[in-house]
Amino acid sequence: MYNECLCCAESIRKTTGDFKPEIAVVLGSGLGGFADSVDAEFSVKYADIPGFPTTTVAGHGGRFVFGYLAGKPIAVALGRVHCYEGYTAAQAVMPVRVLKLLGVKTVILTNAAGGINTDFKPGELMLITDHISLFCESPLIGENAEQFGERFPDMSEVYGGGLKDAALKAAEKLGINLHRGVYAQVKGPQYETPAEVRMLSRLGADAVGMSTAIEAIAARHAGMNVCGISLITNMAAGIKKEPLSHREVLESSAAGEKDFCALLSAIIEAV
Ligand code: HPA
């Protein structure tokens, strides 16, 4: 997997030359608008990178944007791939590993998530303080890529490096109500049943989604600092009477996008 990621990084460098992003943002469903905040220098479509997994989901863009925000060199991954598209967990974390090879030290992982904690409302943001990934395949299964990190990496503080404080301070300054909570990753693509949501709640999850935790694992394995932000797009199944739809998820992403973009910019400024 290391060599595959290296080839992808080399292919990207044919476009970006010696541009070295320090911070990266991975944008989830319907959150691509943030890329407009970047003074873009280069754009590389996933489909133009040999060996790179391409997204198949509506609302996911499928390209990297490289440029500056608050004077800092950053990379934005517009769209990600998920295991439910048929990719292995190791393939799904390739974008994060390629970003590491391009020089990224801090990655901000974002997603659309279902709210389990009944204090949350659709359109609100949650800072991920920890995650539950046990329902998914580990991206580290297989021969260990020593070049990235050790066989048995510690996960006691995945979302650390002072980023949580930076995010909370930024939210306070902007007057944004930033919840804190545990994110549970499930396989999908079907949304959960009410019984599954009750189970996740009892296990300590505040929000549920189909990405991010495995990316955070790969990022920590490779020694990157990780920040995680969920946009609560809907209440998880069974919490309200209405059934869930991907359209609702995309519509609520649009509603919460202003706060989301302001918060991301402020975090990048503070890092
Ligand atoms: N469940 C799982 N993934 C999600 C949800 C949800 O309710 N909302 C957005 N992504």
Boltz pocket constraint, residues with backbone or C-beta under 6 A from the ligand:
constraints:
  - pocket:
      binder: B
      contacts: [[A, 112], [A, 113], [A, 114], [A, 115], [A, 190], [A, 191], [A, 192], [A, 208], [A, 209], [A, 210], [A, 233], [A, 234], [A, 235], [A, 236], [A, 237], [A, 244], [A, 249]]
      max_distance: 6.0
